[in-house]
């Protein structure tokens, strides 16, 4: 019985250590952030995006903006105010937190892609190509407007894994 209890305690400590991210800076004195992160509004991947960012060393070290479609939300022209809103947030993040990078995390099975491309279904291959196109356009627009900022783009599958594209 003693061995079982000891084993469970060790297991709980290991789980705690594995799933408790290390802070990358002292939150009480921090005034800068590494990046502004733009993610889609989809509720299914909020925790996966946080886990991914933590694994890349961004734990509590980024500003966040949620925009339907992520890169597509910035690129689309139906809602012109969306691009301005993102640009305004980039300006504020630079001024307030001295960001050096913009990170966009899009995801597969994105409803915004179906709406903006007027499709009821999109194959995985077609959607990956659409994301690539939007990432390229996003990177080009951001690099022109903010040449001092690095741009990183990631495509996440519904299982939380990053897809090569």
SELUM-323499 format. One line per 5 residues: number of its first residue (from 1); for each residue x, y, z of N, C-alpha, C. Coordinates in pm, 1 decimal, always signed. Example, Ala and Ser with C-alpha at 12.3 -4.5 7.8 and 13.67 -1.06 7.14 Angstrom:
<sites>
1) +1319.0:-569.0:+780.0:+1230.0:-450.0:+780.0:+1320.0:-330.0:+780.0 ~ +1285.0:-225.0:+708.0:+1367.0:-106.0:+714.0:+1290.0:+3.0:+787.0
</sites>
This chain:
<sites>
1) +82.1:-119.8:+0.0:+0.0:+0.0:+0.0:+86.3:+125.9:+0.0 ~ +194.0:+121.7:+83.8:+284.1:+235.0:+91.6:+349.6:+262.3:-43.7 ~ +385.1:+155.5:-113.8:+449.1:+168.1:-244.9:+352.5:+228.2:-345.3 ~ +227.0:+187.0:-338.8:+125.2:+239.8:-430.0:+104.7:+389.2:-407.4 ~ +94.6:+430.6:-282.8:+77.7:+571.9:-249.7:+199.5:+651.2:-294.6
6) +317.3:+600.3:-269.0:+439.9:+669.1:-312.0:+444.4:+682.5:-463.4 ~ +405.4:+577.4:-533.2:+402.9:+580.2:-680.0:+304.0:+682.3:-732.6 ~ +186.7:+690.4:-669.3:+86.0:+788.5:-711.5:+133.5:+930.9:-686.7 ~ +200.0:+953.5:-575.7:+252.5:+1087.3:-545.4:+357.0:+1126.8:-649.2 ~ +446.3:+1035.8:-682.0:+549.1:+1063.3:-783.9:+482.5:+1091.3:-918.4
11) +381.9:+1012.3:-953.3:+310.0:+1032.9:-1079.0:+243.8:+1169.8:-1082.8 ~ +178.6:+1208.8:-974.9:+113.8:+1340.7:-969.4:+215.1:+1453.7:-980.8 ~ +329.7:+1439.3:-916.8:+434.7:+1541.2:-927.6:+483.7:+1550.1:-1071.2 ~ +505.0:+1436.8:-1136.1:+550.7:+1436.2:-1276.1:+448.5:+1502.8:-1367.5 ~ +321.4:+1470.6:-1350.4:+216.3:+1531.7:-1432.1:+212.1:+1681.6:-1409.2
16) +222.1:+1723.3:-1284.2:+221.1:+1866.1:-1251.7:+337.3:+1937.6:-1320.7 ~ +456.0:+1881.1:-1310.4:+574.7:+1942.3:-1370.4:+562.1:+1946.7:-1522.6 ~ +510.5:+1840.0:-1582.8:+498.0:+1833.9:-1728.7:+397.3:+1934.2:-1782.6 ~ +290.4:+1957.4:-1710.9:+182.4:+2040.7:-1761.6:+175.1:+2179.9:-1699.6 ~ +272.5:+2215.5:-1619.7:+279.1:+2350.1:-1565.2:+390.8:+2423.1:-1638.4
21) +353.7:+2511.5:-1730.4:+457.9:+2579.3:-1808.6:+541.8:+2672.4:-1721.7 ~ +666.8:+2683.0:-1759.5:+756.9:+2774.8:-1691.6:+732.2:+2914.9:-1745.3 ~ +722.6:+3010.6:-1658.8:+706.7:+3149.2:-1702.7:+836.4:+3195.2:-1768.0 ~ +821.5:+3271.6:-1874.9:+940.1:+3319.1:-1945.3:+985.8:+3455.1:-1894.4 ~ +907.1:+3515.7:-1806.3:+945.9:+3644.2:-1748.4:+864.3:+3667.2:-1621.2
26) +908.4:+3757.0:-1538.1:+838.3:+3791.1:-1414.8:+718.9:+3879.4:-1450.2 ~ +601.7:+3828.4:-1431.4:+480.2:+3899.1:-1471.4:+457.1:+4028.1:-1392.5 ~ +515.2:+4039.1:-1275.5:+496.2:+4159.4:-1195.4:+578.2:+4277.9:-1247.3 ~ +687.8:+4246.7:-1314.9:+774.7:+4354.7:-1362.3:+784.1:+4361.8:-1514.7 ~ +722.6:+4269.2:-1584.6:+733.6:+4263.4:-1731.7:+661.8:+4381.1:-1797.4
31) +725.2:+4436.3:-1899.0:+664.3:+4544.7:-1976.8:+680.3:+4521.7:-2126.4 ~ +737.8:+4409.7:-2162.2:+753.8:+4377.4:-2303.4:+695.7:+4239.5:-2330.9 ~ +665.3:+4214.8:-2456.7:+617.4:+4084.7:-2502.2:+693.1:+4050.9:-2629.6 ~ +718.7:+3923.8:-2648.8:+790.6:+3881.8:-2768.4:+709.5:+3906.2:-2895.4 ~ +577.7:+3882.3:-2887.3:+499.6:+3877.9:-3011.5:+355.6:+3920.2:-2989.7
36) +290.5:+3948.6:-3101.6:+144.7:+3957.1:-3106.7:+100.3:+3830.8:-3178.9 ~ +12.7:+3754.5:-3115.2:-36.6:+3629.7:-3172.2:-179.8:+3651.0:-3220.5 ~ -204.5:+3611.8:-3344.1:-338.8:+3620.0:-3401.8:-387.4:+3477.4:-3423.0 ~ -499.5:+3444.8:-3360.9:-560.0:+3312.8:-3378.6:-703.5:+3329.4:-3423.9 ~ -757.6:+3222.3:-3478.9:-898.7:+3220.2:-3515.8:-983.4:+3217.2:-3388.5
41) -1108.4:+3254.1:-3402.5:-1198.5:+3258.1:-3287.2:-1251.8:+3120.7:-3247.3 ~ -1223.4:+3017.7:-3324.4:-1280.8:+2884.9:-3302.0:-1246.7:+2832.5:-3162.9 ~ -1350.0:+2801.2:-3086.9:-1334.7:+2755.6:-2949.2:-1263.6:+2621.5:-2937.5 ~ -1260.9:+2543.4:-3045.2:-1206.6:+2407.6:-3037.1:-1055.4:+2403.0:-3018.2 ~ -986.2:+2511.5:-3049.1:-839.7:+2505.9:-3047.8:-773.8:+2610.1:-2957.7
46) -851.2:+2674.9:-2873.5:-794.0:+2778.3:-2786.6:-685.3:+2720.1:-2697.1 ~ -715.1:+2610.6:-2628.2:-614.8:+2552.1:-2538.4:-497.9:+2492.7:-2615.6 ~ -523.8:+2436.9:-2735.1:-414.6:+2382.0:-2815.3:-318.5:+2491.3:-2860.6 ~ -372.6:+2607.0:-2897.2:-285.9:+2718.5:-2938.0:-198.6:+2762.6:-2820.7 ~ -256.2:+2770.5:-2701.7:-178.9:+2808.8:-2582.8:-69.5:+2705.9:-2554.7
51) -103.7:+2577.7:-2560.5:-2.8:+2473.4:-2537.0:+109.2:+2481.3:-2640.5 ~ +72.9:+2504.7:-2766.7:+172.8:+2516.7:-2872.1:+265.3:+2635.6:-2844.6 ~ +206.9:+2750.5:-2813.6:+288.1:+2869.2:-2785.9:+377.9:+2848.4:-2663.8 ~ +325.0:+2784.3:-2560.8:+406.8:+2754.0:-2442.7:+525.0:+2665.6:-2481.5 ~ +499.2:+2566.7:-2567.8:+606.7:+2474.5:-2609.0:+714.5:+2545.5:-2689.7
56) +680.1:+2657.4:-2752.0:+775.7:+2734.8:-2831.2:+844.3:+2843.8:-2748.1 ~ +814.9:+2848.6:-2616.5:+881.0:+2944.7:-2528.9:+812.0:+3079.2:-2517.9 ~ +683.9:+3087.0:-2551.8:+611.5:+3214.0:-2546.9:+520.3:+3226.5:-2424.9 ~ +530.0:+3135.9:-2330.7:+440.5:+3136.9:-2215.7:+432.9:+3274.5:-2150.3 ~ +312.3:+3330.4:-2145.8:+288.4:+3462.6:-2085.3:+380.0:+3570.1:-2141.6
61) +413.4:+3557.9:-2270.0:+506.1:+3652.1:-2329.3:+458.4:+3694.3:-2468.5 ~ +326.8:+3709.5:-2481.5:+269.9:+3755.1:-2607.9:+137.1:+3825.0:-2582.7 ~ +106.7:+3919.4:-2671.2:-25.9:+3978.6:-2675.5:-109.2:+3891.8:-2768.8 ~ -239.3:+3890.5:-2748.8:-324.0:+3803.3:-2829.7:-439.1:+3880.3:-2892.5 ~ -466.5:+3844.9:-3016.0:-579.2:+3900.8:-3089.3:-652.5:+3784.8:-3155.2
66) -781.5:+3777.2:-3134.3:-861.3:+3670.1:-3193.0:-943.6:+3728.4:-3306.5 ~ -930.3:+3665.8:-3424.1:-993.9:+3715.4:-3545.0:-1043.8:+3597.1:-3626.5 ~ -1170.9:+3595.9:-3660.8:-1227.0:+3485.3:-3739.6:-1142.9:+3463.3:-3864.5 ~ -1096.7:+3339.8:-3882.6:-1018.5:+3305.2:-4000.2:-870.1:+3333.6:-3988.6 ~ -826.2:+3400.0:-3881.8:-683.8:+3429.5:-3865.4:-629.7:+3511.2:-3981.5
71) -540.4:+3453.4:-4059.8:-480.3:+3525.7:-4172.4:-585.1:+3565.8:-4275.6 ~ -683.2:+3480.6:-4299.2:-791.3:+3513.1:-4393.0:-870.4:+3633.3:-4343.5 ~ -893.5:+3641.0:-4213.3:-965.6:+3754.6:-4156.7:-897.0:+3886.4:-4185.7 ~ -765.0:+3884.8:-4186.6:-688.2:+4005.1:-4219.2:-693.6:+4034.5:-4368.9 ~ -686.9:+3931.3:-4450.1:-677.3:+3947.1:-4595.4:-810.2:+3977.6:-4664.2
76) -918.6:+3931.5:-4608.3:-1048.8:+3944.7:-4674.9:-1088.2:+4092.2:-4687.7 ~ -1179.4:+4118.8:-4780.3:-1220.6:+4257.5:-4804.6:-1367.7:+4284.2:-4773.1 ~ -1440.4:+4182.2:-4730.2:-1582.5:+4201.1:-4699.2:-1600.4:+4292.8:-4577.6 ~ -1518.0:+4273.2:-4477.6:-1523.1:+4354.6:-4355.5:-1393.7:+4434.1:-4346.6 ~ -1392.1:+4549.7:-4408.4:-1269.9:+4629.9:-4418.9:-1215.1:+4672.0:-4283.3
81) -1301.5:+4685.3:-4185.9:-1255.9:+4729.7:-4053.7:-1168.7:+4624.2:-3985.1 ~ -1177.7:+4498.0:-4026.0:-1098.4:+4394.0:-3960.5:-949.1:+4419.4:-3979.4 ~ -907.3:+4453.1:-4100.2:-765.8:+4479.7:-4127.7:-718.8:+4599.5:-4045.3 ~ -799.5:+4703.1:-4042.1:-763.5:+4822.8:-3964.8:-752.8:+4788.6:-3815.5 ~ -843.5:+4707.2:-3767.8:-839.1:+4666.7:-3626.9:-709.3:+4593.6:-3596.0
86) -670.8:+4500.7:-3682.7:-544.9:+4428.5:-3661.5:-427.8:+4525.3:-3666.1 ~ -426.3:+4613.2:-3766.1:-317.6:+4711.2:-3776.4:-310.9:+4800.2:-3652.3 ~ -427.0:+4841.1:-3601.7:-429.3:+4922.0:-3479.1:-370.8:+4844.2:-3361.2 ~ -405.0:+4715.7:-3350.6:-351.6:+4633.2:-3242.6:-200.8:+4612.6:-3256.8 ~ -155.1:+4596.2:-3379.6:-10.4:+4583.3:-3400.4:+59.3:+4710.9:-3353.0
91) +5.6:+4825.2:-3391.0:+63.8:+4952.6:-3347.8:+67.2:+4964.7:-3196.2 ~ -42.1:+4927.8:-3130.9:-46.1:+4934.3:-2984.6:+50.7:+4836.0:-2920.6 ~ +56.5:+4713.9:-2975.4:+146.7:+4612.9:-2919.2:+293.0:+4656.0:-2933.2 ~ +324.9:+4721.4:-3044.5:+461.1:+4773.4:-3062.2:+488.7:+4882.8:-2959.8 ~ +393.2:+4973.6:-2944.7:+411.7:+5088.2:-2855.2:+413.0:+5045.4:-2707.5
96) +318.4:+4962.2:-2669.0:+305.6:+4924.2:-2528.4:+403.3:+4816.4:-2484.4 ~ +427.9:+4719.7:-2573.3:+502.7:+4601.1:-2530.9:+624.3:+4569.8:-2617.3 ~ +654.6:+4658.5:-2711.4:+776.4:+4644.8:-2791.7:+788.3:+4508.6:-2859.8 ~ +678.8:+4460.6:-2918.1:+681.3:+4329.6:-2983.9:+779.8:+4330.3:-3100.5 ~ +830.8:+4212.9:-3131.3:+925.9:+4195.6:-3241.2:+874.6:+4099.2:-3347.0
101) +758.5:+4038.8:-3319.9:+710.4:+3932.0:-3407.7:+558.1:+3928.7:-3411.7 ~ +506.4:+3889.5:-3526.6:+363.9:+3859.9:-3542.3:+354.3:+3710.2:-3570.0 ~ +273.6:+3641.0:-3493.7:+251.2:+3497.7:-3513.2:+104.2:+3478.4:-3547.6 ~ +77.9:+3404.5:-3655.2:-59.9:+3371.6:-3691.4:-76.5:+3221.1:-3683.0 ~ -179.7:+3178.2:-3613.3:-212.3:+3036.0:-3605.6:-351.2:+3017.4:-3666.8
106) -354.1:+2962.5:-3787.3:-479.7:+2923.8:-3852.3:-505.5:+2777.4:-3818.8 ~ -623.6:+2729.1:-3854.9:-653.1:+2587.8:-3829.3:-736.7:+2529.4:-3942.6 ~ -728.9:+2397.7:-3954.0:-808.6:+2326.3:-4053.8:-954.1:+2317.0:-4007.9 ~ -1041.1:+2290.5:-4101.3:-1185.6:+2284.5:-4078.3:-1236.0:+2418.1:-4024.8 ~ -1185.1:+2525.4:-4084.0:-1220.5:+2660.9:-4041.7:-1349.1:+2705.5:-4111.1
111) -1448.6:+2738.2:-4032.2:-1576.2:+2784.2:-4087.3:-1564.5:+2913.2:-4166.5 ~ -1471.4:+3000.0:-4127.3:-1453.5:+3125.8:-4200.5:-1411.9:+3099.4:-4344.6 ~ -1332.6:+2996.2:-4367.1:-1291.9:+2963.4:-4504.2:-1412.5:+2921.8:-4587.0 ~ -1502.2:+2846.7:-4527.6:-1623.4:+2805.6:-4600.2:-1710.5:+2927.5:-4631.6 ~ -1721.2:+3018.3:-4535.8:-1805.5:+3136.7:-4556.5:-1743.6:+3231.2:-4659.3
116) -1617.1:+3267.8:-4640.0:-1555.3:+3365.7:-4729.3:-1531.0:+3311.1:-4870.6 ~ -1511.5:+3179.8:-4882.4:-1493.7:+3120.3:-5015.0:-1624.6:+3061.9:-5069.4 ~ -1734.3:+3083.0:-4995.4:-1868.3:+3041.5:-5038.1:-1873.5:+2893.6:-5077.2 ~ -1829.8:+2807.2:-4985.4:-1827.9:+2663.0:-5008.4:-1890.4:+2593.5:-4887.6 ~ -1967.1:+2490.2:-4914.7:-2022.6:+2413.0:-4803.8:-1922.6:+2309.5:-4754.0
121) -1836.6:+2261.7:-4844.8:-1732.3:+2166.0:-4807.5:-1603.5:+2205.2:-4878.8 ~ -1492.6:+2185.7:-4809.9:-1360.8:+2207.8:-4868.8:-1276.5:+2086.1:-4834.3 ~ -1213.9:+2025.9:-4934.3:-1127.3:+1911.1:-4906.0:-1007.3:+1958.4:-4824.3 ~ -946.5:+1866.4:-4754.0:-829.3:+1898.0:-4672.7:-719.3:+1959.2:-4759.0 ~ -695.0:+1898.8:-4874.9:-589.7:+1946.6:-4964.2:-618.9:+2088.5:-5013.2
126) -744.0:+2113.2:-5051.7:-780.8:+2246.9:-5099.2:-768.8:+2349.5:-4986.7 ~ -812.9:+2311.5:-4866.7:-805.2:+2406.1:-4755.8:-660.1:+2437.7:-4720.4 ~ -573.3:+2338.3:-4723.9:-431.3:+2363.8:-4696.5:-376.1:+2462.5:-4798.2 ~ -411.5:+2447.1:-4924.3:-365.9:+2540.5:-5028.5:-420.3:+2681.7:-5003.6 ~ -546.4:+2692.0:-4962.3:-604.4:+2822.9:-4932.2:-532.5:+2888.6:-4814.6
131) -498.8:+2809.2:-4713.7:-423.9:+2862.6:-4599.5:-285.9:+2910.3:-4644.8 ~ -219.2:+2830.5:-4728.2:-87.3:+2872.0:-4780.8:-99.4:+3006.5:-4851.0 ~ -199.8:+3019.1:-4937.0:-219.9:+3145.0:-5010.4:-242.3:+3261.7:-4914.4 ~ -324.9:+3239.4:-4812.3:-352.7:+3346.8:-4716.1:-231.3:+3378.0:-4630.3 ~ -153.9:+3277.3:-4593.6:-30.3:+3302.9:-4519.5:+64.5:+3388.6:-4603.2
136) +79.5:+3351.7:-4731.8:+169.6:+3428.0:-4819.4:+125.0:+3573.3:-4831.2 ~ -4.9:+3592.8:-4852.3:-57.2:+3729.2:-4865.7:-40.4:+3805.5:-4733.8 ~ -71.8:+3740.8:-4621.9:-58.1:+3802.8:-4490.9:+87.2:+3844.9:-4467.3 ~ +180.4:+3752.9:-4491.7:+322.6:+3783.6:-4471.8:+366.9:+3900.9:-4558.2 ~ +320.8:+3902.7:-4682.4:+357.1:+4012.1:-4772.9:+303.5:+4145.6:-4722.2
141) +176.6:+4149.2:-4683.7:+115.7:+4273.7:-4635.9:+180.3:+4322.7:-4506.1 ~ +202.4:+4231.6:-4413.5:+261.6:+4269.2:-4284.8:+406.7:+4314.1:-4304.8 ~ +481.2:+4242.5:-4388.4:+621.4:+4279.0:-4412.8:+633.5:+4415.6:-4478.9 ~ +537.8:+4449.3:-4563.8:+539.1:+4582.2:-4626.1:+507.0:+4690.7:-4523.8 ~ +407.7:+4664.8:-4441.0:+363.6:+4765.8:-4344.4:+455.6:+4774.1:-4222.1
146) +514.3:+4661.3:-4183.2:+596.0:+4654.7:-4061.4:+724.0:+4576.0:-4089.5 ~ +814.5:+4632.1:-4167.8:+934.6:+4556.5:-4206.1:+1023.5:+4516.9:-4087.7 ~ +1008.1:+4584.3:-3975.7:+1089.4:+4553.7:-3858.0:+1038.4:+4431.5:-3780.8 ~ +919.0:+4381.6:-3815.5:+861.4:+4268.0:-3743.3:+881.2:+4137.5:-3819.9 ~ +915.8:+4035.4:-3746.5:+924.5:+3900.7:-3803.0:+781.7:+3845.3:-3811.1
151) +753.6:+3765.1:-3911.7:+621.6:+3703.8:-3926.5:+637.6:+3552.3:-3927.5 ~ +559.8:+3483.9:-3843.4:+558.6:+3337.1:-3839.1:+415.4:+3290.6:-3856.0 ~ +396.3:+3187.6:-3937.7:+261.8:+3134.6:-3961.4:+259.6:+2985.0:-3933.1 ~ +150.2:+2940.5:-3874.5:+133.4:+2799.7:-3841.1:-9.0:+2757.4:-3873.9 ~ -22.0:+2634.6:-3921.9:-152.6:+2575.6:-3950.0:-171.5:+2458.8:-3855.1
156) -279.3:+2463.5:-3777.3:-305.9:+2362.5:-3676.3:-420.1:+2272.4:-3720.6 ~ -402.3:+2143.2:-3698.6:-509.2:+2046.9:-3724.2:-600.8:+2043.7:-3601.8 ~ -715.9:+1984.2:-3615.6:-811.1:+1981.4:-3503.7:-761.1:+1900.3:-3384.4 ~ -657.7:+1818.5:-3405.8:-599.7:+1742.4:-3293.7:-492.3:+1823.3:-3220.1 ~ -472.3:+1949.6:-3261.6:-375.0:+2035.9:-3195.4:-234.4:+2027.2:-3251.7
161) -214.6:+1942.8:-3350.5:-82.0:+1926.3:-3410.9:-65.0:+2026.2:-3525.4 ~ +57.7:+2072.1:-3543.9:+88.9:+2165.5:-3652.3:+104.5:+2086.2:-3782.4 ~ +43.2:+2139.4:-3889.3:+44.9:+2076.5:-4020.5:+150.2:+2146.7:-4105.1 ~ +232.7:+2071.7:-4172.8:+330.0:+2130.7:-4265.3:+257.4:+2183.1:-4387.7 ~ +285.2:+2306.6:-4421.8:+225.0:+2360.5:-4544.6:+316.1:+2461.6:-4609.3
</sites>
